[in-house]
Amino acid sequence: MRFSFLSCLLLSSCLCLSCLCQAADLKLDERAAIESEWGYRPFEGGTCEVNPPHFVWRPQTGIVRWELQCATDAKFSDIVYQNDSMDLTVHTPPTSFDPRDYVWRYRGWTKTGESTNWSQPRSFSISADAARMPMPIREELLSRIPAGHPRLFVRPEQVPRLRELASGSMKADFEDLVRRCDQILKDPPPTAEPPLYGPDVKPKSEEWIGIWWGNRTYTSHALNSAATLAFTRLIGGKEEYGQVAKRILMDCAQWDPKGATGYRYNDEAGMPYAYYFSRTYTFVNDLLSEQEKQQCRDVMRVRGEEMYDHLCPRHLWNPYSSHSNRAWHFLGEIGLAFHGEIDQADDWVWFATNVFYNVYPVWSDADGGWHEGTLYWNSYIGRFTWWADIMQAALDINAFDHPYFDRVGYYPMYLLPPGKVGGGFGDLNAKATSAKQIALMSVLAAQSRNPYWQWYVDQHDEKSLASGYAASSGYLGFLRGSRGTVAAKSPADLPSSRLFRGTGQAYLNTTIEDANQDVQVVFKSSPFGTQSHGYEANNSFLLWAFGQRLLIRSGYRDTYGSEHHRDWMWSTRSVNNITVDGKGQLPHAAAARGRVVDFQTTPAIDVVVGEAGAAYRSSQSTGEQRLLDRFTRAILFIKPDMIVVYDRLRAPKPSQYTYWLHAINDFQVHNPQDITIEAGDVRCQVQFLAPDGLQLSQTDQYDPNPRDRVELREWHLTADTADKSKSTEFVTLYRPYREGEETPVQGALQAMEGGYVLTSEVAGGRVVVLLPNDDQTQLSFEGLETQDKIIVQLYNDQGEVLQTTEVAME
């Protein structure tokens, strides 16, 4: 009896412990989102630009079903929307809401039918002008997919019209496709499976890079050739095209889906395999036997599962991964091509559609822009336009209903005015040009019907157009050619400068109509920090004038993650910025955040102010080891040719501050107030007006240098403060001008109680700038007074006030 009693007691204790554990497990995980996470959306107290709102919350293990409620009051007595059958941690309702204030909450359910507690209520509002983008429920969405093939870019019922165009108004375009197909038949791509890396190949070595990228180009060449042949045959080309496409498709179906072109083994090869294989399959489907179709399904089941397992649900809460931000819609292409043929395919379509509605775009907000820079913007948005076309055809969803895509084309217009060479911040941007944007811009203009974007395309000469940048080629070009042209409109009625707040980047221009007539300042202080391919430090700036690069971001990406890339280009030292005791901002880190404090643009004066003090710290996991308590940088652009950069820095201990500048040629240095930068026929006078006693030096060496095959050298100027102090201010004046023009007049800086006063002649008059450095002391000059704001007053040559601008510093 004792044994039985003890056994029962032990069993009872275990059951109680199990219940306690289960109860603990059912507590909702509502930890605040960190920098690398997408976060709860709608934001607390935020205003939605899209209606209905996109709901996003933290995932939690053990939960198989989610319930969401949205009400007009915090007690949830007036529930206006409810859904209790969601399996993902994101949701966009199928109907729009009335514009007003709302509160939302959610909870989870286990497979045994137990629920967590309700989340805290979160408030938001919907504006009256919010874009309407209800998302179809799953059953409705999937019912829109054609039952037959093709399903990607074109529906079965649209094929007859394409055949009419191919023999009619678009005959010349079709003949271009035929010529391309005949070339493929003469020299068909090899289809032997590409090689693995091998045990002796060192990752990131030159040999490794050759295999890694070589397998990507090899795979793309083979399967895109097949897709081209298959599409051309579909709309009236030779039957031989279809037979060769089928042969290439089936040869590639023999490749190990987890081998050299596997998604996790080499995603650069695995991703193009996924979408080009899917396109070929749907274009040539009527020529495949049931056995061949099954072989294709078996291969793409493995590849699709591998992609889905990697992306879902992780990407819905942790989407800040560069490659994943194209992989999700490539997975969607597989799902659509194999809808009704692979059991999991519908999950892939549903996931991809939810990413688009709820977690895209990642590297920007609705303002436009792109954190990773123009090269990655062009690459990723260019590929996204495939998905936009596919969604429109297969799912009847218009991507350009989204506010971001309504503004997407303004990013290159303001950063890369026509004729400009050299992109802004972001990896691999030094060789960016406006001409390289027009292929994508022509697509965006046609998809959105935006006349300004078409004007941008039209500004490029015949040489640029002939180089292949002007329009999509191949079957995409044919499909897009049927949309017709957009009437162009000059941007003369638009402001010449623009802030893309979500990326923390401002582009200050004298004109966006011609880079050769433009003086441009590019500034960054980003809430994305220094992560991914947008790794440049916050509060950095760049300077162009009259088509020439004057102040640059330095270095050359020899290999991603190489010593030079990691230790120089990811470093604050590589940009026009400031280091503290030789240290910079957290490198390559989402936590190294900046923010734009103020932005204003007028025809005469542009201003932008950023705060980046919190980005200077020695650990990503703590904010206690901060190097700076404050780094406020204000850029004042008195158009057309005077730029004032005012920096206020405050450190927790006495520190030395180093101001870095970078140029393509050596700096002509006479003293801190007499420095000249030269680039082509353009010059820029630089004056360090404060602090006194700066020690200047320059070099054309990087630390470390790039690999030997890279011959590039740029010049790096440093200005070190003479003594250590807890706080300092830099006042620096830049005056760009063309060679042969009269040398700009130097500015005069006067230190006064409460800050500084800068005076200078400018084109057609004079400017006075009050620069406070003590928020508790009033700064006064010539009747102007300020305590915590910069004041810029512009006069004409008769001494009359033309404009007075107040600039916030925090």
C-alpha positions in Angstrom: 0.0 0.0 0.0 2.9 2.4 0.8 4.3 1.8 -2.7 1.0 2.4 -4.3 0.4 5.6 -2.3 3.9 6.9 -3.1 3.3 6.0 -6.8 0.0 7.9 -6.8 1.6 10.9 -5.0 4.5 10.9 -7.5 2.1 10.6 -10.5 0.0 13.4 -9.0 3.0 15.6 -8.6 4.1 14.9 -12.2 0.7 15.8 -13.5 0.6 19.0 -11.5 4.1 19.9 -12.8 3.0 19.1 -16.3 0.0 21.3 -16.0 2.2 24.1 -14.6 4.6 23.7 -17.5 1.8 23.6 -20.0 0.3 26.8 -18.4 3.6 28.5 -18.6 4.0 27.5 -22.3 0.6 29.0 -23.0 1.6 32.4 -21.8 1.8 34.7 -24.9 5.3 35.7 -25.9 5.0 39.5 -26.2 8.7 40.5 -26.0 9.4 43.8 -27.7 10.8 43.4 -31.2 14.6 44.0 -31.6 16.3 45.7 -34.5 16.6 42.6 -36.6 12.9 41.8 -36.3 10.0 43.1 -38.4 8.0 44.1 -35.3 4.4 44.3 -34.3 2.3 46.0 -37.0 0.4 48.2 -37.2 2.8 50.2 -35.0 1.4 51.3 -31.7 -0.1 54.7 -32.3 0.7 54.7 -36.0 -1.3 55.7 -39.0 -1.7 53.1 -41.7 -1.1 54.1 -45.3 -2.8 50.9 -46.5 -6.4 49.9 -45.9 -7.1 47.3 -44.5 -4.0 47.3 -42.2 -1.4 44.5 -42.3 -1.3 42.7 -38.9 2.0 41.1 -37.8 2.9 39.6 -34.5 5.6 37.5 -32.8 5.6 33.8 -33.7 5.5 31.3 -30.9 6.2 27.5 -30.8 3.3 25.2 -29.9 0.7 27.4 -31.4 -1.1 26.0 -34.4 -3.9 28.6 -34.8 -4.2 32.3 -34.2 -7.1 34.5 -33.4 -7.3 38.3 -34.1 -9.7 40.9 -33.0 -10.0 44.6 -34.1 -12.3 47.0 -32.3 -13.0 50.7 -31.9 -12.5 50.7 -28.2 -9.9 49.3 -25.8 -12.4 47.1 -24.0 -13.3 45.3 -27.3 -17.0 45.9 -26.8 -17.3 47.1 -30.4 -15.5 44.4 -32.5 -15.4 45.4 -36.1 -13.3 42.5 -37.4 -12.4 39.1 -36.1 -10.6 36.0 -37.5 -9.9 32.9 -35.5 -8.5 30.5 -38.2 -5.1 31.9 -39.1 -2.1 29.6 -39.3 0.5 32.4 -40.0 1.5 35.2 -37.8 0.6 37.8 -40.4 -2.8 38.7 -41.7 -4.5 41.2 -44.0 -8.3 41.2 -43.9 -10.3 40.7 -47.1 -12.3 43.9 -46.7 -11.3 47.6 -46.1 -12.0 49.4 -42.8 -13.7 52.8 -42.2 -11.1 55.5 -41.7 -10.8 56.1 -37.9 -9.0 54.9 -34.8 -8.8 51.3 -33.8 -7.4 48.8 -31.3 -6.2 45.3 -32.1 -5.2 42.2 -30.1 -4.4 38.5 -30.8 -4.0 35.2 -29.0 -2.9 31.7 -29.9 -4.4 28.2 -29.7 -2.7 24.8 -29.3 -3.6 21.7 -31.2 -5.4 20.4 -28.0 -7.7 23.4 -28.1 -6.1 25.5 -25.3 -5.6 29.3 -25.7 -3.0 31.7 -24.6 -4.0 35.0 -22.9 -5.0 37.9 -25.1 -2.1 40.2 -26.1 -2.0 43.7 -24.9 -4.2 46.0 -27.0 -2.4 48.1 -29.6 -3.9 51.2 -31.1 -3.6 52.6 -34.6 -5.6 54.7 -37.1 -6.4 54.5 -40.8 -6.3 57.7 -42.8 -9.0 58.6 -45.3 -6.6 58.6 -48.2 -5.0 55.2 -47.3 -4.5 52.9 -50.3 -7.2 50.2 -50.5 -5.6 46.8 -50.7 -7.8 44.0 -49.2 -6.3 40.6 -49.5 -8.4 37.7 -50.8 -9.0 34.8 -48.4 -7.0 31.6 -49.2 -9.8 29.8 -51.0 -10.6 32.9 -53.2 -7.0 33.5 -54.0 -6.3 29.9 -55.1 -9.5 29.8 -57.2 -8.1 32.6 -59.4 -5.2 30.4 -60.6 -5.8 28.9 -64.0 -6.6 25.2 -64.0 -4.5 24.7 -67.1 -1.2 26.0 -68.4 0.5 28.4 -68.9 0.1 30.1 -65.5 3.2 32.4 -65.2 3.0 35.9 -66.9 0.2 34.7 -69.1 -3.1 32.7 -68.7 -4.3 30.1 -71.2 -7.1 32.4 -72.5 -4.5 35.1 -73.3 -2.4 33.0 -75.6 -4.6 33.6 -78.7 -4.2 37.4 -78.4 -0.4 37.0 -78.1 -0.4 34.9 -81.2 -2.4 37.7 -83.0 0.1 40.3 -81.9 3.0 38.0 -82.9 1.7 37.9 -86.5 0.4 41.5 -86.4 1.4 44.7 -84.7 4.3 43.0 -82.7 5.7 41.0 -85.6 9.1 42.7 -85.4 9.3 41.9 -81.7 8.3 38.3 -82.4 10.9 38.0 -85.1 13.5 39.1 -82.6 12.4 36.2 -80.4 12.6 33.8 -83.3 16.2 35.0 -84.1 17.2 34.4 -80.5 15.6 30.9 -80.6 17.5 30.1 -83.8 20.7 31.1 -82.2 19.9 28.8 -79.3 19.3 25.9 -81.7 22.6 26.5 -83.4 24.5 26.5 -80.1 22.3 24.9 -77.4 23.4 25.3 -73.8 25.2 22.4 -72.1 23.1 20.6 -69.6 25.5 18.4 -67.7 25.1 18.9 -63.9 27.5 21.6 -62.7 30.3 20.8 -60.1 30.3 20.8 -56.4 32.9 22.9 -54.6 35.1 20.0 -53.6 36.7 19.3 -50.2 39.9 21.3 -51.0 38.1 24.5 -52.1 38.4 27.2 -49.5 35.2 29.2 -49.0 35.4 32.8 -50.4 38.6 31.9 -52.3 38.9 32.9 -55.9 38.3 29.2 -56.9 35.2 29.1 -54.7 33.9 32.3 -56.2 34.4 30.9 -59.7 32.3 27.8 -58.9 29.7 29.7 -56.9 28.9 32.3 -59.5 29.8 30.1 -62.4 27.1 27.6 -61.4 24.6 30.5 -61.3 25.3 31.7 -64.8 25.5 28.1 -66.1 22.1 27.3 -64.7 20.5 30.5 -65.8 21.8 30.1 -69.3 20.5 26.6 -69.7 17.0 27.0 -68.2 16.3 30.5 -69.5 17.2 29.3 -73.0 14.6 26.6 -72.5 12.0 29.1 -71.2 12.7 31.4 -74.3 12.2 28.5 -76.7 9.1 27.2 -74.9 7.4 30.6 -74.9 8.2 31.4 -78.5 6.8 28.1 -79.6 3.7 28.7 -77.5 2.8 31.9 -79.4 3.5 30.6 -82.9 7.1 29.6 -83.1 8.5 26.3 -84.5 7.6 23.0 -82.9 11.3 22.3 -82.8 11.7 25.1 -80.2 9.3 23.3 -77.9 11.1 19.9 -78.4 14.5 21.4 -77.6 13.0 23.3 -74.6 11.6 20.0 -73.4 14.9 18.2 -73.8 16.8 20.9 -71.8 14.1 20.8 -69.1 14.3 17.1 -68.7 18.1 17.1 -68.7 18.1 19.6 -65.9 15.5 17.6 -64.0 18.2 14.9 -63.6 20.3 17.2 -61.4 20.5 16.5 -57.7 18.0 18.9 -56.2 20.2 19.2 -53.1 23.5 19.1 -55.0 25.5 21.9 -56.7 22.3 23.9 -57.6 20.5 23.1 -54.3 18.9 26.2 -52.6 20.8 25.7 -49.4 24.0 24.6 -51.0 24.3 27.5 -53.4 21.2 29.8 -53.5 22.6 31.9 -56.3 22.3 28.8 -58.5 19.2 27.4 -56.8 17.0 30.4 -57.2 17.3 30.8 -61.0 16.9 27.0 -61.3 13.6 27.4 -59.4 12.0 30.1 -61.5 13.4 29.3 -65.0 12.5 25.6 -64.5 9.0 26.6 -63.4 8.5 28.9 -66.4 9.7 26.3 -68.9 7.5 23.7 -67.3 4.3 25.8 -67.6 5.2 27.1 -71.2 5.9 23.6 -72.6 3.4 21.7 -70.5 1.3 20.4 -73.3 4.4 18.6 -74.8 5.2 16.7 -71.6 4.0 13.1 -71.0 2.5 12.3 -67.6 5.7 10.5 -66.6 7.8 13.6 -67.5 5.4 15.9 -65.6 5.7 13.6 -62.6 9.5 13.7 -62.8 9.4 17.5 -62.8 7.0 17.5 -59.9 9.2 15.2 -57.9 12.2 17.5 -58.5 10.4 20.7 -57.7 8.7 19.2 -54.6 12.2 18.8 -53.1 13.4 22.2 -54.2 10.2 23.9 -53.1 10.2 22.3 -49.7 13.8 23.3 -49.1 13.0 26.9 -49.9 9.7 26.9 -47.9 11.3 25.3 -44.8 14.0 28.0 -44.9 11.7 30.9 -45.4 8.5 30.0 -43.5 7.7 31.2 -40.9 11.1 32.8 -40.2 10.9 35.4 -42.9 7.6 36.7 -41.6 9.3 38.0 -38.4 13.0 38.1 -39.4 12.9 39.4 -43.0 16.2 41.3 -43.0 18.1 38.8 -45.1 19.1 40.0 -48.5 18.7 36.8 -50.6 15.5 35.8 -48.9 13.9 39.0 -50.2 13.9 37.6 -53.7 13.6 33.9 -52.8 10.1 34.2 -51.4 8.5 35.3 -54.8 10.6 32.7 -56.6 9.0 30.1 -54.3 5.7 31.7 -55.4 6.5 31.0 -59.0 7.0 27.3 -58.2 3.7 27.2 -56.3 1.8 28.7 -59.2 3.4 26.5 -61.8 2.7 23.4 -59.8 -0.7 24.3 -58.3 -2.9 21.2 -58.0 0.1 19.0 -58.9 2.3 19.2 -55.8 0.5 18.9 -52.5 2.5 21.7 -50.9 2.3 24.1 -53.8 -0.7 26.0 -52.5 1.1 26.7 -49.2 3.9 28.2 -51.2 1.5 30.5 -53.1 -0.3 31.5 -49.9 3.0 32.2 -48.2 4.4 34.3 -51.0 1.2 36.4 -51.2 1.2 37.0 -47.5 4.8 38.2 -47.7 3.9 40.7 -50.4 0.9 42.0 -48.4 2.5 42.0 -44.9 6.3 42.0 -45.0 7.3 43.8 -48.2 9.2 45.9 -49.1 11.7 45.2 -46.4 14.4 47.7 -47.1 12.1 50.7 -47.3 8.9 52.2 -46.1 6.2 53.6 -48.3 8.3 56.7 -49.0 10.4 54.7 -51.5 14.2 54.4 -51.5 16.2 51.3 -50.8 18.6 50.7 -47.8 20.9 48.4 -49.7 21.6 51.0 -52.5 20.8 51.4 -56.2 22.5 48.3 -57.5 20.5 46.0 -55.1 17.4 48.1 -55.6 17.7 47.6 -59.4 18.4 43.9 -59.0 15.7 43.1 -56.5 12.9 45.4 -57.7 13.7 44.3 -61.2 13.1 40.7 -60.2 10.1 41.8 -58.2 8.5 43.2 -61.4 8.4 39.6 -62.6 6.3 38.7 -59.6 4.2 41.8 -60.1 3.4 40.7 -63.7 2.8 37.1 -62.5 0.4 38.2 -59.7 -1.5 40.4 -62.1 -2.0 37.5 -64.5 -2.5 34.5 -62.2 -4.0 36.1 -59.1 -5.6 39.4 -60.3 -3.5 41.4 -57.8 -2.0 44.8 -58.8 1.3 45.4 -57.0 1.1 49.1 -57.9 -1.9 49.6 -55.6 0.8 49.6 -52.8 2.0 53.1 -51.8 5.6 52.0 -52.1 5.2 51.0 -55.7 3.3 54.2 -56.4 6.6 56.1 -55.4 9.3 53.5 -56.2 10.6 55.3 -59.3 11.4 58.6 -57.5 14.4 56.9 -55.9 16.7 56.9 -59.0 15.3 60.2 -60.2 16.5 62.1 -57.2 19.7 60.1 -56.5 20.7 59.6 -60.2 19.5 62.6 -62.3 20.0 61.9 -66.0 23.6 61.7 -66.9 25.0 61.0 -63.5 27.8 58.5 -62.8 28.2 57.0 -59.4 25.4 55.8 -57.0 24.9 56.8 -53.4 25.2 54.6 -50.4 25.1 50.8 -50.6 27.3 48.0 -51.9 28.7 48.1 -55.4 27.3 51.6 -56.2 30.5 53.4 -57.3 29.8 52.4 -61.0 26.1 53.0 -60.9 24.8 55.3 -63.6 21.4 56.8 -64.5 21.5 54.9 -67.8 21.7 51.6 -66.0 18.3 52.4 -64.3 16.3 53.0 -67.4 15.5 49.3 -68.2 13.8 49.0 -64.9 12.4 52.5 -65.0 10.7 51.8 -68.3 9.0 48.8 -66.8 8.0 50.7 -63.7 6.6 53.6 -65.8 4.6 51.2 -67.9 3.3 49.2 -65.0 2.4 52.4 -62.9 1.6 54.7 -65.9 3.7 57.4 -64.2 4.6 60.2 -66.6 7.6 61.5 -64.6 9.3 58.1 -64.7 8.8 57.9 -68.5 10.4 61.3 -68.8 13.4 60.0 -66.9 13.7 57.1 -69.4 13.3 59.5 -72.4 16.2 61.7 -71.3 18.8 59.0 -72.2 20.4 59.1 -75.6 20.2 56.5 -78.4 23.6 55.1 -77.3 22.1 54.2 -73.9 19.0 52.8 -75.5 21.0 50.7 -78.0 23.2 49.3 -75.1 20.2 47.2 -74.1 19.2 49.2 -71.0 16.0 50.6 -72.4 13.6 47.7 -72.2 13.2 44.2 -71.1 14.4 41.6 -73.7 13.3 38.2 -74.6 9.8 36.8 -73.7 9.4 39.4 -71.0 10.1 42.2 -73.4 7.5 40.8 -75.8 4.9 40.4 -73.0 5.6 43.9 -71.7 5.6 45.4 -75.2 1.9 45.0 -75.5 1.1 47.6 -72.7 1.7 50.6 -74.9 3.7 53.8 -74.1 3.2 56.3 -71.4 3.1 60.1 -72.1 6.2 61.7 -70.5 6.1 64.8 -68.2 9.0 66.9 -67.0 9.7 67.0 -63.3 10.1 70.8 -63.4 7.1 71.1 -61.2 8.5 68.7 -58.5 10.8 69.8 -55.7 14.5 69.3 -56.6 15.2 67.5 -53.3 13.6 64.7 -51.4 13.8 62.8 -48.2 13.2 59.0 -48.2 12.5 58.8 -44.5 12.2 55.1 -44.1 15.8 54.6 -45.2 17.0 57.8 -43.5 18.4 59.2 -46.8 18.1 62.7 -48.2 19.1 63.8 -51.7 19.6 67.5 -51.9 19.8 68.8 -55.5 19.9 72.1 -57.4 18.2 70.3 -60.2 17.0 66.7 -61.0 16.8 67.4 -64.8 20.5 67.2 -65.7 23.4 65.8 -63.6 25.9 68.0 -65.4 24.1 71.1 -64.1 23.4 69.7 -60.6 25.2 70.1 -57.3 24.1 67.2 -55.1 24.5 66.3 -51.4 23.6 62.7 -50.4 23.0 62.1 -46.7 22.3 59.1 -44.6 21.1 58.6 -41.0 19.1 55.4 -41.2 16.8 53.4 -38.9 18.1 50.3 -40.7 21.5 50.9 -39.2 24.5 49.6 -41.0 23.2 46.1 -41.7 23.3 44.1 -44.9 24.5 45.8 -48.1 23.7 49.3 -46.7 26.6 49.2 -44.3 27.9 52.8 -44.5 27.9 54.7 -41.2 25.1 57.0 -40.3 25.5 60.8 -40.6 27.7 60.2 -43.6 27.4 62.4 -46.7 28.6 62.5 -50.3 29.1 65.4 -52.7 28.7 65.6 -56.5 28.9 68.7 -58.6 28.4 69.2 -62.4 28.8 65.5 -63.2 31.9 64.9 -61.0 32.4 62.9 -57.8 34.0 65.2 -55.2 33.5 63.5 -51.8 33.0 59.7 -52.1 32.4 56.6 -50.1 35.7 54.7 -50.5 36.9 51.2 -51.1 36.2 48.4 -53.6 34.3 45.2 -52.9 36.9 42.6 -54.0 34.9 39.8 -52.5 31.9 40.0 -50.2 33.1 39.7 -46.6 36.9 39.9 -47.5 39.3 41.6 -45.1 39.1 44.8 -47.1 35.3 44.7 -47.4 34.8 43.9 -43.8 37.5 45.9 -42.1 37.6 49.0 -44.3 34.3 49.4 -46.2 32.1 48.4 -43.2 34.1 50.8 -41.1 33.2 54.4 -40.3 36.7 55.3 -41.5 35.7 54.6 -45.1 33.1 57.4 -45.4 32.9 61.1 -44.9 32.3 60.9 -41.2 33.8 61.1 -37.7 35.6 58.5 -35.5 36.1 58.8 -31.7 39.4 57.7 -30.3 39.9 55.8 -33.5 36.6 53.9 -33.2 33.5 54.2 -35.3 29.9 53.0 -35.3 28.9 49.4 -34.9 29.9 47.8 -38.2 27.3 45.8 -40.3 24.8 46.0 -37.5 21.0 46.6 -37.4 21.6 48.1 -33.9 23.7 51.0 -35.3 20.7 53.1 -35.9 20.5 56.8 -37.0 17.5 59.0 -37.5 16.7 62.1 -39.5 15.8 64.9 -37.1 14.8 67.6 -39.6 14.4 67.9 -43.3 13.3 71.0 -45.3 13.6 71.8 -49.0 12.9 75.1 -50.8 14.3 76.5 -54.1 17.0 78.5 -52.2 17.8 76.4 -49.1 17.8 72.7 -48.2 18.5 71.4 -44.8 18.8 67.9 -43.3 19.8 66.9 -39.8 20.7 63.5 -38.5 21.4 62.0 -35.1 23.7 59.0 -34.8 25.3 59.1 -31.3 23.7 55.8 -30.3 25.4 54.0 -33.1 28.8 54.6 -31.5 29.2 51.8 -29.0 31.5 48.9 -28.4 28.9 46.2 -28.2 25.9 45.3 -30.2 24.2 43.7 -27.2 24.3 46.6 -24.8 23.9 50.3 -24.9 25.9 51.0 -21.8 29.4 51.1 -23.5 28.6 54.1 -25.6 31.4 56.1 -27.2 29.2 59.1 -27.9 26.1 60.4 -26.1 25.5 62.7 -29.1 26.5 63.1 -32.7 24.2 65.6 -34.4 25.1 66.5 -38.0 23.3 69.3 -39.8 23.8 69.9 -43.5 22.8 73.3 -44.8 22.7 73.7 -48.6 22.5 77.3 -49.6 21.9 76.8 -53.3 23.5 76.6 -55.7 27.1 76.3 -54.3 27.5 76.6 -50.6 27.3 73.6 -48.2 27.7 74.0 -44.4 28.2 70.9 -42.3 27.8 71.5 -38.6 28.6 68.7 -36.2 28.0 68.5 -32.5 29.6 65.7 -30.6 29.4 64.8 -26.9 31.2 61.8 -25.3 31.0 60.3 -21.8 34.7 60.8 -21.4 37.4 63.1 -22.9 38.1 61.8 -26.4 39.9 62.6 -29.6 37.8 63.2 -32.7 38.9 62.5 -36.3 37.0 63.9 -39.3 37.4 61.8 -42.4 37.0 62.9 -46.0 37.5 60.8 -49.2 38.1 61.7 -52.8 39.2 60.1 -56.1 42.3 62.4 -56.3 44.7 63.8 -53.7 43.6 66.8 -51.6 45.5 70.0 -52.2 46.1 71.0 -48.6 47.6 74.3 -47.6 46.0 74.6 -44.1 42.8 73.6 -42.5 41.0 76.6 -44.0 42.5 76.2 -47.5 41.9 72.7 -49.0 40.9 72.0 -52.6 39.4 68.9 -54.1 39.8 68.3 -57.9 37.7 66.0 -60.1 37.8 66.5 -63.9 37.0 70.2 -64.5 35.3 70.7 -61.1 36.8 72.0 -57.9 35.6 72.2 -54.4 37.1 74.5 -51.7 37.0 73.1 -48.2 37.3 75.1 -45.0 37.6 73.6 -41.5 36.4 76.7 -39.6 36.2 75.0 -36.2 37.7 73.6 -34.1 41.1 75.3 -34.1 44.4 73.3 -34.1 43.3 70.5 -36.4 46.1 68.1 -37.5 45.7 67.1 -41.1 47.2 64.1 -43.0 46.3 62.1 -46.1 47.1 58.8 -47.7 46.0 56.7 -50.7 46.3 53.4 -48.8 43.4 51.5 -47.3 43.5 49.7 -44.0 43.5 46.9 -45.1 44.1 47.2 -48.9 41.9 45.1 -51.3 43.2 42.0 -53.0 46.1 42.4 -55.4 43.9 42.2 -58.5 42.3 45.5 -57.5 44.3 48.5 -58.6 42.0 51.2 -57.4 43.4 53.9 -55.1 41.5 56.8 -53.6 42.6 59.5 -51.2 41.7 59.7 -47.5 42.1 63.0 -45.5 41.9 63.0 -41.7 41.6 66.0 -39.5 42.4 65.2 -35.8 41.4 67.4 -32.9 44.5 68.7 -31.0 43.3 67.7 -27.5 40.9 65.3 -25.9 37.6 66.7 -24.7 34.1 65.5 -23.8 32.5 67.6 -26.5 33.4 69.4 -29.6 31.9 71.0 -32.7 33.1 70.9 -36.3 32.0 73.7 -38.7 33.1 72.9 -42.2 32.3 74.8 -45.4 32.3 73.3 -48.9 32.1 75.5 -52.1 32.0 73.5 -55.4 32.7 75.4 -58.6 33.8 74.8 -62.2 37.5 75.2 -63.2 38.0 78.7 -64.5 35.2 80.2 -62.5 36.0 82.8 -59.9 37.3 81.2 -56.7 34.5 81.2 -54.1 34.6 83.7 -51.2 35.7 82.2 -47.9 33.3 82.2 -45.1 34.0 83.8 -41.7 33.2 82.1 -38.4 32.9 83.9 -35.1 32.7 82.0 -31.8 30.2 83.7 -29.4 28.4 82.9 -26.2 26.0 80.1 -27.0 27.6 79.0 -30.3 28.9 80.3 -33.6 27.9 82.8 -36.2 28.9 82.0 -39.8 28.7 84.8 -42.4 29.5 84.6 -46.1 28.8 86.1 -49.5 26.7 83.8 -51.8 25.4 84.1 -55.3 23.3 87.3 -55.4 23.7 88.2 -51.8 24.8 87.2 -48.3 24.0 84.5 -45.7 24.1 84.5 -41.9 24.0 81.2 -40.1 23.5 80.9 -36.3 24.9 77.6 -35.0 24.0 77.0 -31.3 26.2 74.7 -29.2 24.6 75.2 -25.8 20.9 74.6 -25.5 20.7 76.6 -22.3 22.4 79.8 -23.6 20.8 82.2 -26.1 22.8 83.0 -29.2 22.2 86.5 -30.7 23.5 88.3 -33.8 22.1 91.2 -35.9 18.7 90.9 -34.3 18.5 87.1 -34.8 18.2 85.0 -31.6 18.2 81.3 -31.0 18.8 78.8 -28.3 18.4 75.3 -29.6 17.7 75.7 -33.3 20.0 76.7 -36.2 18.9 79.8 -38.0 19.8 80.5 -41.7 19.0 83.9 -43.0 19.5 84.7 -46.7 19.8 88.3 -48.0 19.9 89.7 -51.5 22.6 92.1 -52.7 20.5 95.1 -51.4 20.5 93.7 -47.9 16.8 92.6 -48.0 15.8 89.3 -46.3 14.9 86.7 -48.8 14.3 83.8 -46.5 14.7 82.7 -42.9 14.9 79.1 -42.0 14.8 77.5 -38.5 16.4 74.1 -38.3 15.7 71.6 -35.4 18.8 70.0 -33.9 17.0 67.3 -31.8 
